Amino acid sequence: MRKLIYQGFVLTNPDGLTNTWCLTLGEQRRVGSLFELRRQIHFYQELGILPPPKPLHRRSGPKH
């Protein structure tokens, strides 16, 4: 399975193929191409119905 983070939203690819991705928003699950899901994210953000994306916490490597 592959994961892609786009503007704080996680797109998953359970089949390992790059032409179909899944976006889960609350109880809804959207399936489509990356282009299509990016458009949906922008559309829902413009409408103001998506919560703001969570900030990503980057790990800076192993702590000794």
C-alpha positions as CSV (number, residue, x, y, z in Angstrom):
1,M,0.0,0.0,0.0
2,R,1.2,3.5,-0.8
3,K,0.4,6.7,1.0
4,L,0.6,10.2,-0.3
5,I,0.1,13.3,1.8
6,Y,-1.3,16.3,-0.1
7,Q,-1.9,19.5,1.8
8,G,-2.4,17.6,5.0
9,F,-4.8,15.0,3.6
10,V,-3.7,11.4,3.3
11,L,-4.4,9.7,0.0
12,T,-4.0,5.9,0.1
13,N,-3.4,3.4,-2.7
14,P,-4.3,-0.1,-1.4
15,D,-3.6,-1.9,-4.7
16,G,-0.1,-0.4,-5.2
17,L,-1.1,0.9,-8.7
18,T,-0.7,4.6,-9.3
19,N,-3.8,5.3,-11.2
20,T,-6.4,4.8,-8.4
21,W,-6.2,6.5,-5.0
22,C,-8.6,6.8,-2.0
23,L,-9.3,9.9,0.0
24,T,-11.3,9.4,3.3
25,L,-13.1,12.5,4.6
26,G,-15.0,11.7,7.8
27,E,-17.4,8.9,6.9
28,Q,-17.0,9.4,3.1
29,R,-14.5,7.6,0.9
30,R,-13.6,9.0,-2.5
31,V,-11.8,7.0,-5.1
32,G,-10.2,8.4,-8.2
33,S,-7.1,9.7,-9.9
34,L,-4.8,12.0,-8.1
35,F,-5.9,14.9,-10.4
36,E,-9.6,14.2,-9.5
37,L,-9.0,14.0,-5.8
38,R,-6.9,17.1,-5.7
39,R,-9.7,19.0,-7.5
40,Q,-12.2,17.7,-4.9
41,I,-10.0,18.8,-2.0
42,H,-9.7,22.3,-3.4
43,F,-13.4,22.5,-4.1
44,Y,-14.4,21.4,-0.6
45,Q,-11.8,23.8,0.9
46,E,-13.3,26.7,-1.2
47,L,-16.8,25.8,0.1
48,G,-15.4,25.8,3.7
49,I,-16.7,22.4,4.5
50,L,-13.3,20.7,5.1
51,P,-11.6,21.1,8.4
52,P,-8.2,22.7,8.1
53,P,-5.5,20.1,7.4
54,K,-3.5,18.9,10.4
55,P,0.1,20.1,10.6
56,L,2.6,17.4,9.8
57,H,5.1,16.5,12.5
58,R,8.4,15.7,10.9
59,R,10.7,13.3,12.7
60,S,14.3,14.5,12.6
61,G,15.9,11.1,12.8
62,P,16.7,8.6,15.6
63,K,17.4,10.0,19.1
64,H,20.3,8.6,20.9
